Amino acid sequence: MAFQRADRLNALPPYLFLEIDRKKRAALAAGVDVIDLGVGDPDKPTPGFVVEAMQRAVADPANHRYPFDTGVPEFRRQTAAWFAQRFGVELDWQTELITIIGSKEGLGHLPLAVLNPGDCALVPQPGYPVYSAATLFAGGMPFIMDLREERNWLPDLDAIPADIRRKARLMYLNYPNNPTAAVAPREFFEKAVAFARENDILIAQDAAYSELYYGRRPMSILQIPGAKDVAIEFHSLSKTFNMTGWRLGFAVGNADALAALAKVKSNLDSGQFNSIQWAGVEAYRGIDRIEVRAMQDLYAERRDILVEGLQKIGCRVRRPEATFYVWGACPKGYDSMTFAARVLEEAAVVLIPGVGFGRAGEGYFRAALTTDADRIREAVARLAKLTF
């Protein structure tokens, strides 16, 4: 019998990084020294105090059984306490906070909890591809909110047509933003909450990069009065604590929406391993330790090296206030795929073409700061030899 994929897979957009990936693999196979600025995966290890907490928890037989369905109570209490200290927002840890298996899992399962077939989700682009994919998997229709440089990479909520507003049940936001590194001001979150209330829409704010900032601290959407009525926010330990492989996060906000998400999860997964959650408890207890906060200085140094180097070769680049990404405009005469391909072929440096994050990303590229400063200096030196 011939295997046939489900229609929901065929509805996904094409994987636009395929050619770049092919060229990278070919270069590596040929022994070329490739500098990969494409992967958003921290290159430093998880802090030792978190690893030690995990080792202790794994040795405890009490953690060898099925996890708690909505999360280890102490992990939920600890993250709620951190949230209150960091954002000034009090949470009921029993109803307004659930553990998720990394923020990607929660963001991906959410449409199954809140969308019916034919409902619309408002999806920002350039943006994280999971938002559109999850909407399609749930039978929903993504409506693309283009993010533009002239609007500081914020969606124009006033431009969303009336018929789309009537169909919309969910709106994804992501600040600090991947890939643009934009930070949303309070005024935008206020407008988004008012918009969601007026149109009966749930906001899903992806705050995975809230603790990677350089100066002004990003805010939570839940700091806006009334936001709990219309919003949930997703947080992750992946970037803050260099724990991408551990798959641990939490979602906070509207209790009814979280209960719906928890019901989906209870039917599809058994929760995250309790030992990982106990390590997460220790992580948040030690979030102000020097080895955690030092990551901001590390990324700031790398950011400055890369931004200044890109500016010298003629790329229009803003110095990011948050995240470990640099988002820049391609040189004149280049689309994002052509620029990324030439940089890889002639300088052996990997950049991500902006069009891979949606059509509004065309003409831009993303570079990750998850590479040692000396390697970034080398990448800059190679780029400086090219003529655009």
Helices and strands as residue ranges (DSSP letters): H 7-10, H 18-29, E 35-36, H 48-58, G 61-64, H 73-87, E 97-100, H 103-114, E 120-125, H 130-137, E 141-146, G 149-151, G 157-159, H 162-167, E 168-174, H 186-199, E 202-206, G 221-223, G 227-229, E 231-236, G 244-246, E 249-253, H 255-268, H 274-285, H 290-312, E 316-317, E 325-329, H 336-347, E 349-350, E 352-353, G 354-357, G 359-361, E 364-368, H 373-384
